[in-house]
Amino acid sequence: MYTGSGFRNAGVSRYTRAITERLLAGEGMEFVLYVNDSVGELPFPVPAGTRLRRARLPTSRTPVRVLWEQTALPWWALRDRLDVTHSFLNVGPLAAPGAQVLTIHDLSYIVEPRAHPWRRRVYLNAMSRLAARRARVILADSKATRDDIVRHFGTDPAKIWVVYAATDQSMRPLDPDAVAAFREQKGLPEEFILYLGTLEPRKNVDVLARAFGRLRRSGYDGGLVLAGGPGWGYGAIERAVADEGLDDAVHFAGFVPGEEQALWYNSAQVFVYPSAYEGFGLPVLEAMACGTPVVTSNASSLPEVAGDAGVLTTPGDGAELADALKGLVGSAERRADLRELGLAQAKKFSWDVAAERCRDAYLLAAGHA
């Protein structure tokens, strides 16, 4: 769980925080939390009886974390007499005693290898396979991720449970005056298209920039806001913006703190998320919960999240993406329809349900179900 400002404090960290907070608020189970050296004060209350273990090594650094996870953590789990160890990010401590529950968010390092440097691909490919074999229950973010695990790892689908993410209460339609004041404070145009997420190749943000160039040439005079921390391969996005001559029309907002995200969604005319591959795609759900019309991809888990409330396009097809955006920014009626559909779709997802599924998985893994 990462709590700093940067691309690591994105969907996976928010998932981990939301689930953990609700698990700790329940009754009938005792928990031990293992956190890395970068985590200061936890963003949720830790009840009496919950043990908190802080790593003494700088595990916020990936090589150190990998070593600690496979060597120190099994010893800690033995000392703490854990019945079940739950690992939230694709890989678990292979030598830890007792049963293991593993969350696999996606297999992007296999399905979309351009999303990762080669060392990360090699590590995740090997270790996730072993961890999936070792785990008694695997929690997948979507049916699409479940199917990927079965296809690429040969895992028995019976031990894979789909546990959807959700949004918190801050993601909702906000007072128009507050939104207008925020837009003015940030120097945002009255009309703009928003992307919010890590800026990296598999998100197709470079394709979005080129599609936006088409849209501008067709007469749209609004802006494009790219919000999020730069990830691996960020340079391709900057090149696309420069090639299209969009320096004055594209605003790089940088990492957006969680407390501001709903304001960004509410301020936008349209939210666009053209990713080639997602284990879930939390920003799509957050935008819909805020009442913002969504354009996203027809690939991987994104149709599960968007349902019939979003406009789906082929990832990588800039012309199709430009046409979809043009159809929305040019029709207030269509945007209003999608707003209502999106609000209804977002209500189908619940963190409380997700946490309850985790508790059931622990009971099954421990042999109590």
C-alpha positions as CSV (number, residue, x, y, z in Angstrom):
1,M,0.0,0.0,0.0
2,Y,1.5,3.3,-1.2
3,T,0.4,6.6,0.3
4,G,2.7,9.1,-1.4
5,S,2.1,11.4,-4.3
6,G,2.9,9.6,-7.6
7,F,1.8,7.0,-10.0
8,R,2.1,4.2,-7.4
9,N,-0.7,5.7,-5.4
10,A,-3.2,4.7,-8.1
11,G,-5.9,2.1,-8.4
12,V,-4.1,-0.8,-6.7
13,S,-3.2,1.3,-3.6
14,R,-6.8,2.6,-3.4
15,Y,-8.1,-0.9,-3.7
16,T,-5.8,-2.1,-0.9
17,R,-6.8,0.8,1.4
18,A,-10.5,0.5,0.8
19,I,-10.6,-3.3,1.4
20,T,-8.3,-3.2,4.4
21,E,-10.3,-0.4,6.1
22,R,-13.5,-2.4,5.8
23,L,-11.9,-5.7,6.9
24,L,-10.5,-4.1,10.0
25,A,-14.0,-2.6,10.8
26,G,-15.5,-6.0,10.9
27,E,-15.7,-8.5,13.7
28,G,-14.6,-12.1,14.3
29,M,-11.2,-11.9,12.8
30,E,-7.8,-10.8,14.0
31,F,-5.4,-9.1,11.5
32,V,-1.7,-8.4,11.2
33,L,-0.8,-5.6,8.8
34,Y,2.6,-5.6,7.2
35,V,3.5,-2.2,5.7
36,N,6.6,-0.8,4.1
37,D,8.9,2.0,5.2
38,S,7.2,4.7,3.1
39,V,3.9,4.4,4.9
40,G,3.5,7.0,7.6
41,E,0.2,7.4,9.4
42,L,-2.3,5.0,7.9
43,P,-5.3,6.6,6.1
44,F,-7.8,4.7,8.2
45,P,-8.3,3.8,11.9
46,V,-6.5,0.7,13.2
47,P,-8.6,-0.9,15.9
48,A,-7.2,-2.2,19.1
49,G,-6.0,-5.8,18.7
50,T,-4.8,-5.3,15.2
51,R,-1.0,-5.7,15.0
52,L,1.0,-3.4,12.8
53,R,4.4,-4.6,11.5
54,R,6.7,-2.1,9.8
55,A,9.5,-3.4,7.6
56,R,12.9,-2.2,8.8
57,L,14.4,-2.3,5.4
58,P,13.6,0.3,2.6
59,T,10.9,-1.9,1.0
60,S,9.5,1.1,-0.9
61,R,12.4,0.2,-3.3
62,T,11.2,-2.6,-5.5
63,P,14.4,-4.8,-5.3
64,V,14.4,-4.6,-1.5
65,R,10.7,-5.3,-1.3
66,V,11.0,-8.4,-3.6
67,L,13.8,-9.8,-1.3
68,W,11.9,-8.9,1.9
69,E,8.7,-10.5,0.6
70,Q,10.3,-13.9,-0.1
71,T,12.7,-14.0,2.9
72,A,11.7,-11.9,5.9
73,L,7.9,-12.0,5.4
74,P,7.6,-15.9,5.7
75,W,9.5,-15.7,9.0
76,W,7.2,-12.9,10.3
77,A,4.2,-14.9,9.2
78,L,5.5,-17.9,11.1
79,R,6.2,-15.8,14.2
80,D,2.8,-14.2,14.1
81,R,1.1,-17.6,13.7
82,L,-1.0,-16.6,10.7
83,D,-3.7,-18.9,9.5
84,V,-4.0,-17.0,6.2
85,T,-1.7,-14.7,4.4
86,H,-3.3,-12.3,1.9
87,S,-1.0,-10.7,-0.7
88,F,-2.7,-7.8,-2.6
89,L,-0.4,-7.4,-5.6
90,N,0.0,-10.4,-7.9
91,V,2.9,-12.1,-5.9
92,G,3.0,-13.6,-2.5
93,P,5.6,-15.1,-0.1
94,L,6.0,-18.6,-1.5
95,A,7.5,-20.0,1.7
96,A,5.0,-18.5,4.2
97,P,3.3,-21.1,6.4
98,G,-0.4,-21.7,6.3
99,A,-2.9,-20.9,3.6
100,Q,-2.5,-18.1,1.1
101,V,-5.0,-15.8,-0.6
102,L,-3.7,-13.9,-3.6
103,T,-5.1,-10.9,-5.4
104,I,-4.2,-10.7,-9.1
105,H,-5.2,-7.4,-10.5
106,D,-4.2,-8.1,-14.1
107,L,-1.8,-9.9,-16.3
108,S,-0.7,-6.8,-18.3
109,Y,2.9,-8.0,-18.2
110,I,1.8,-11.0,-20.4
111,V,-1.1,-9.6,-22.4
112,E,0.4,-6.1,-22.9
113,P,4.2,-6.6,-22.5
114,R,4.9,-3.0,-23.7
115,A,3.5,-1.8,-20.4
116,H,6.5,-3.0,-18.5
117,P,10.3,-3.0,-18.7
118,W,11.7,-6.5,-19.5
119,R,13.1,-7.2,-16.0
120,R,9.6,-6.6,-14.4
121,R,8.0,-8.8,-17.0
122,V,10.4,-11.7,-16.3
123,Y,9.9,-11.4,-12.6
124,L,6.2,-11.1,-12.6
125,N,5.7,-13.8,-15.2
126,A,7.7,-16.3,-13.1
127,M,6.6,-15.3,-9.6
128,S,2.9,-14.8,-10.3
129,R,2.6,-18.2,-11.8
130,L,4.2,-19.8,-8.7
131,A,2.1,-17.7,-6.3
132,A,-1.1,-18.6,-8.2
133,R,-0.2,-22.3,-7.8
134,R,0.6,-21.8,-4.1
135,A,-2.6,-19.8,-3.3
136,R,-5.7,-21.6,-2.0
137,V,-7.9,-18.8,-3.3
138,I,-7.2,-16.2,-6.0
139,L,-9.1,-12.9,-6.1
140,A,-9.4,-11.4,-9.5
141,D,-10.5,-7.8,-10.2
142,S,-12.9,-8.9,-13.1
143,K,-14.1,-11.8,-15.1
144,A,-11.7,-10.7,-17.8
145,T,-8.7,-11.1,-15.4
146,R,-10.1,-14.4,-14.2
147,D,-10.2,-15.7,-17.8
148,D,-6.7,-14.4,-18.4
149,I,-5.4,-16.3,-15.3
150,V,-7.0,-19.5,-16.5
151,R,-5.7,-19.0,-20.1
152,H,-2.1,-18.1,-19.3
153,F,-1.5,-20.0,-16.0
154,G,-3.8,-23.0,-16.4
155,T,-5.4,-22.3,-13.0
156,D,-8.5,-24.2,-12.0
157,P,-11.3,-21.5,-12.4
158,A,-13.0,-22.9,-9.3
159,K,-10.4,-21.3,-7.1
160,I,-10.6,-17.9,-8.7
161,W,-13.2,-15.5,-7.2
162,V,-14.1,-12.2,-8.9
163,V,-14.0,-9.3,-6.5
164,Y,-14.9,-6.0,-8.1
165,A,-13.6,-2.7,-6.9
166,A,-15.9,0.2,-6.2
167,T,-15.8,4.0,-5.5
168,D,-16.0,5.8,-2.2
169,Q,-18.5,8.4,-1.2
170,S,-16.4,11.3,-2.4
171,M,-17.1,10.2,-6.0
172,R,-20.5,11.9,-6.7
173,P,-22.0,14.8,-8.5
174,L,-20.9,18.0,-6.8
175,D,-22.4,21.5,-6.4
176,P,-22.0,23.3,-9.7
177,D,-20.8,26.5,-8.0
178,A,-18.0,24.5,-6.3
179,V,-17.1,22.9,-9.6
180,A,-17.0,26.3,-11.4
181,A,-14.8,27.8,-8.6
182,F,-12.4,24.8,-8.9
183,R,-12.2,25.2,-12.7
184,E,-11.4,28.8,-12.3
185,Q,-8.8,28.1,-9.6
186,K,-7.0,25.6,-11.8
187,G,-7.2,27.8,-14.9
188,L,-9.2,25.1,-16.8
189,P,-11.3,25.9,-19.9
190,E,-15.1,25.8,-19.7
191,E,-15.1,22.8,-21.9
192,F,-12.5,20.1,-21.8
193,I,-12.0,16.3,-22.1
194,L,-10.3,14.6,-19.1
195,Y,-8.0,11.6,-18.9
196,L,-7.1,10.6,-15.3
197,G,-4.7,7.7,-14.7
198,T,-1.1,6.7,-14.9
199,L,0.6,8.1,-18.0
200,E,2.1,5.0,-19.6
201,P,2.0,3.1,-23.0
202,R,-0.8,0.6,-22.3
203,K,-3.2,3.4,-21.4
204,N,-3.0,4.6,-25.0
205,V,-2.6,8.2,-24.0
206,D,-0.4,8.9,-27.0
207,V,-3.2,7.6,-29.2
208,L,-5.6,9.9,-27.3
209,A,-3.4,12.9,-28.0
210,R,-3.4,12.1,-31.7
211,A,-7.2,11.5,-31.7
212,F,-7.6,14.9,-29.9
213,G,-5.5,16.5,-32.7
214,R,-8.1,15.1,-35.2
215,L,-10.9,16.5,-33.0
216,R,-9.4,19.9,-32.9
217,R,-8.9,20.0,-36.6
218,S,-12.6,19.2,-37.0
219,G,-13.6,22.3,-35.1
220,Y,-13.6,21.5,-31.4
221,D,-12.0,24.4,-29.4
222,G,-12.1,22.8,-25.9
223,G,-9.0,21.4,-24.2
224,L,-7.6,18.1,-23.2
225,V,-6.4,17.6,-19.6
226,L,-4.0,14.7,-18.9
227,A,-4.1,14.1,-15.2
228,G,-1.9,11.5,-13.4
229,G,1.6,10.7,-12.5
230,P,4.1,9.8,-15.3
231,G,4.8,6.1,-15.6
232,W,7.2,4.0,-17.7
233,G,7.3,5.2,-21.3
234,Y,5.9,8.6,-20.6
235,G,8.0,10.2,-23.4
236,A,5.8,8.8,-26.1
237,I,2.9,10.9,-24.9
238,E,5.0,14.1,-24.9
239,R,6.1,13.3,-28.4
240,A,2.5,12.8,-29.6
241,V,1.4,16.1,-28.2
242,A,4.3,17.9,-29.8
243,D,3.8,16.1,-33.2
244,E,0.1,17.2,-33.2
245,G,1.0,20.8,-32.3
246,L,-1.2,20.7,-29.2
247,D,1.1,22.3,-26.6
248,D,-1.4,25.1,-26.1
249,A,-4.5,22.9,-26.0
250,V,-3.2,20.0,-23.8
251,H,-2.7,20.5,-20.1
252,F,-0.6,18.1,-18.0
253,A,-2.1,18.3,-14.6
254,G,0.4,15.9,-12.8
255,F,-0.6,13.6,-10.0
256,V,-4.0,14.4,-8.6
257,P,-4.6,13.9,-4.9
258,G,-7.5,11.7,-3.9
259,E,-9.4,14.6,-2.3
260,E,-9.4,16.5,-5.6
261,Q,-10.3,13.7,-8.0
262,A,-14.1,14.2,-7.8
263,L,-13.7,17.9,-8.7
264,W,-11.6,17.0,-11.8
265,Y,-14.2,14.5,-12.9
266,N,-17.1,16.9,-12.3
267,S,-15.3,19.7,-14.1
268,A,-14.9,17.7,-17.4
269,Q,-17.3,17.7,-20.3
270,V,-16.3,14.1,-21.1
271,F,-14.0,11.5,-19.4
272,V,-11.9,9.3,-21.7
273,Y,-10.0,6.2,-20.8
274,P,-8.7,4.5,-24.0
275,S,-6.6,1.8,-22.3
276,A,-5.6,-1.3,-24.2
277,Y,-5.8,-3.5,-21.1
278,E,-7.1,-3.1,-17.6
279,G,-7.7,-5.5,-14.7
280,F,-10.6,-3.3,-13.7
281,G,-10.3,0.3,-14.7
282,L,-11.3,2.2,-11.6
283,P,-11.2,5.7,-13.2
284,V,-14.1,4.7,-15.5
285,L,-16.3,3.8,-12.5
286,E,-15.3,7.0,-10.6
287,A,-16.1,9.2,-13.6
288,M,-19.6,7.6,-13.9
289,A,-20.2,7.9,-10.2
290,C,-19.5,11.7,-10.6
291,G,-22.0,11.9,-13.5
292,T,-19.4,12.4,-16.2
293,P,-20.0,10.8,-19.6
294,V,-17.4,8.2,-20.4
295,V,-15.6,7.0,-23.6
296,T,-13.4,3.9,-23.0
297,S,-12.2,0.8,-24.7
298,N,-14.0,-2.4,-25.7
299,A,-11.1,-4.5,-24.4
300,S,-10.4,-6.6,-21.3
301,S,-12.4,-5.6,-18.2
302,L,-13.6,-2.2,-19.4
303,P,-16.9,-3.4,-20.8
304,E,-17.7,-5.0,-17.5
305,V,-17.2,-1.8,-15.7
306,A,-18.9,0.5,-18.2
307,G,-21.8,-1.7,-19.0
308,D,-24.2,0.1,-21.3
309,A,-23.3,3.4,-19.7
310,G,-20.2,4.2,-21.7
311,V,-19.1,4.6,-25.4
312,L,-16.8,1.8,-26.3
313,T,-14.0,2.1,-28.9
314,T,-11.3,-0.2,-30.3
315,P,-8.0,0.4,-28.4
316,G,-5.4,1.9,-30.6
317,D,-7.8,3.2,-33.3
318,G,-7.3,7.0,-33.1
319,A,-9.9,7.7,-35.8
320,E,-12.6,5.8,-34.0
321,L,-11.7,7.4,-30.7
322,A,-11.9,10.9,-32.3
323,D,-15.3,10.1,-33.8
324,A,-16.6,8.9,-30.4
325,L,-15.4,12.1,-28.7
326,K,-16.8,14.3,-31.4
327,G,-20.2,12.6,-31.0
328,L,-20.3,13.4,-27.3
329,V,-18.9,16.9,-27.1
330,G,-21.3,17.8,-29.9
331,S,-24.4,16.5,-28.2
332,A,-25.6,17.8,-24.8
333,E,-28.6,15.4,-25.1
334,R,-26.3,12.3,-25.5
335,R,-24.1,13.5,-22.6
336,A,-27.2,13.8,-20.4
337,D,-28.3,10.3,-21.3
338,L,-24.9,8.8,-20.5
339,R,-24.8,10.8,-17.2
340,E,-27.9,9.0,-15.9
341,L,-26.8,5.6,-17.2
342,G,-23.4,6.1,-15.6
343,L,-24.8,7.0,-12.2
344,A,-27.0,3.9,-12.2
345,Q,-24.1,1.7,-13.3
346,A,-21.8,2.9,-10.6
347,K,-24.2,2.0,-7.9
348,K,-23.8,-1.7,-8.8
349,F,-20.3,-1.8,-7.3
350,S,-19.7,-1.8,-3.5
351,W,-16.5,-1.9,-1.3
352,D,-18.6,-3.5,1.5
353,V,-19.4,-6.4,-0.9
354,A,-15.8,-6.7,-1.9
355,A,-14.6,-6.8,1.7
356,E,-17.2,-9.5,2.5
357,R,-16.0,-11.6,-0.4
358,C,-12.5,-11.3,1.0
359,R,-13.6,-12.5,4.4
360,D,-15.4,-15.5,2.8
361,A,-12.2,-16.3,1.0
362,Y,-10.2,-16.2,4.2
363,L,-12.6,-18.6,5.9
364,L,-12.5,-21.0,2.9
365,A,-8.7,-20.8,2.8
366,A,-8.4,-21.5,6.5
367,G,-10.8,-24.5,6.2
368,H,-13.7,-22.9,8.1
369,A,-16.1,-22.8,5.1
